[in-house]
Amino acid sequence: MKVFLDDERATPEGWVRTYWPEEVIALLENGQVTELSLDHDLGDDAHGTGYTVLLWLEEQVATRGFVPPLLKVHSANSSARVKMEAAIASIARLAGRMG
């Protein structure tokens, strides 16, 4: 399943729409997510951001050997994008992939 985390953009065809980090994490825990596209700013930073999902994923890969899906960032927030892409590179290294 392809999962799209965003609060405003239209969901691409063939993707499952989520609005909050906990929705994405629940789907990841089911083990059926093959691809994940993340926005950073979701309208309520206290509720979490796309980066929140990446922090969870990084911990799961490091501590449980969780196999991450293909990860992408579609955020327009340039500083958050840099931070998120660094997290994706770290996840890839931890998972034994080329980062």
Helices and strands as residue ranges (DSSP letters): E 2-5, E 15-18, H 21-30, E 35-38, H 50-64, E 70-73, H 78-94
